[in-house]
Amino acid sequence: MSSTELPFVPPANVLPKVGTVRVAEGERLRSVELPGVTLTMRSRPPAREGLPPALFMHGLGGSSQNWSALMALLDDSVDGEALDLPGFGDSPPPDDGNYSVTGHARAVIRYLDASGRGPVHLFGNSLGGAIATRVAAVRPDLVRTLTLVSPALPEIRVQRTAVPTGLLAVPGVALLFTRLTRQWTAEQRVRGVMALCYGDPGRVTPEGFRNAVQEMERRLRLPYFWDAMARSARGIVNAYTLGGQQGLWRQAERVLAPTLLVYGGRDQLVGFRMAHKAARAFRGSRMVTLPDAGHVAMMEYPETVAMSFRELLADAGELGAQKAARAGRTDAGGAAGEGAGTNESIGG
């Protein structure tokens, strides 16, 4: 190992417990063991039985908690679960140390295949948006609809405000950053993250800020925290350089599921100008632009994102199918959201 790399991280089964993950009222956590990876799933009971399943995926440095507000608003429309990607939230690192977009996508596919919940309404933010795009392209049978909030898709001209995050991918930078910021408090770190990710950090409630500080304190005690950050950042950069059928824009063009795109006008990590390119790439997609939102619109404006998703359901005929199912019209119940694609190796 080069001296510029992060220190060795022990296997998941010997990692120390560092604290309890916050669970909001009405939510529950469970751990799912799969070959090579263990995932923590956050869910809340749906308002009624028979709702279609949904799966939510967070971005770099985030966790399933990023979706709590939106899941609560959509519990009358979907049976939602949000996962902690390997190495984030309460999920331990993957056994093989693979934090690439492809590695994360394989973990998601592995879970959906094992659970039998697919096809799902698939949501992704930032890194989670790149993962969701790849899953929808290579396994269309697993995806009913696709909702992407500021997806991390390749940009030729990256915003200057996004450069420090990209630099985490450079070997040695994460280790240097940890040394330079050793005296920073969790509160200082959270303020920095919110200034980068929110269009208006003032929208964060005092309770929300306290919860974020507590979560940051917990994460900083994890021995693999910076390793997961650096390797996942490297995974995004590597995905940006892939061409051919594995290129994310090429895969976006192959997505068959009805797609909702959400972009923030004050996003400092994903360029707002990418919204129109994404609208062209994802066939027949709906686009919502929020001028005052930053990188995490589902946290800043969950009501607007929820309303836009319901409009996507209506356009896709999903709402009608749900009503028919509740009325006992079994002839319509199986028609909504059935995947027509074939199973395909994810490659990469």
MOCOR-V373930 format. One line per field, one symbol per residue. psi: psi as a letter, one per 20 degrees, with the letter a starting at -180 (. if undefined). burial: # if it has 16 or more other ideal C-beta (glycine too) atoms within 10 Angstrom, else .. A space follows every 50 residues. Layout:
psi->???
burial->???
This chain:
psi->pqiirqqppqqhijqqpirppporpirqqqpoproiqppppprqpqhrqj qqqqppprapiarhhijggghhhjiihrnqppqoqpircjprqqhjjojr gggghhggggghghhjiqqropqppdghhgghggghgimhiipgrpopol qmqppgnqqhiighghhhipphggggghghjhiprhgggghgghhhhqhn iiipqhghgghhgghggghiipijghgggghhghhgghhhipabiiphhh hhiiphqpppppqpikpihpphiighghhhgopkqqpppohiqcimhihg mhggggghghhggghijhghhghhhhijnihihihpjppirqppqha.
burial->.....#..#..#........##....#.#..#....########.#.... #########################.##################...### ############....########################.######### ####...#...#..##.##...###.##.......#..###..#.####. #..#......#########..#.##############.##.#...####. ##.###########..######.##..##.##..##.#.#..######## ##..##.###.##..#.##.##.##..........##.#.#....#.#
